[in-house]
């Protein structure tokens, strides 16, 4: 496993950290700042808030559709 310093050698690189609710990512941001990274951010409220606010999610394959399994979605009925 590579350390962050091996993967990201430039302390000016923008890094966005996220987790489910935002608590662990805040701890990660603080740790990265202690290592000298200057542009480190956490998504407030985590991915749960991101999805709740219907913000777009992208990965290497493009845009992802978020499905809320707690609501009945007619597209999921079979």
NORQUI-V444757 format. One record per backbone hydrogen bond with DSSP energy under -1.0 kcal/mol. NH is the residue of the N-H (numbers start at 1). CO is the residue of the C=O. E is the energy in kcal/mol with one decimal. If there is no record, write none. Layout:
BEGIN
NH&CO&E + NH&CO&E
END
This chain:
BEGIN
7&3&-1.8 + 8&4&-3.3 + 13&10&-1.7 + 15&39&-2.8 + 17&41&-3.3 + 26&22&-1.3 + 27&23&-1.3 + 28&24&-2.0 + 29&25&-2.4 + 30&26&-2.2 + 31&27&-2.1 + 32&28&-2.6 + 33&29&-2.5 + 34&30&-2.0 + 35&31&-1.2 + 36&33&-1.4 + 37&32&-2.2 + 38&11&-2.8 + 41&15&-2.7 + 43&17&-1.4 + 46&43&-2.4 + 47&19&-2.7 + 48&20&-2.6 + 49&45&-1.3 + 50&46&-1.9 + 51&47&-2.6 + 52&48&-2.3 + 53&49&-2.2 + 54&51&-1.8 + 55&50&-2.2 + 59&62&-2.3 + 62&59&-1.9 + 64&57&-3.1 + 71&68&-1.1 + 76&73&-1.8
END
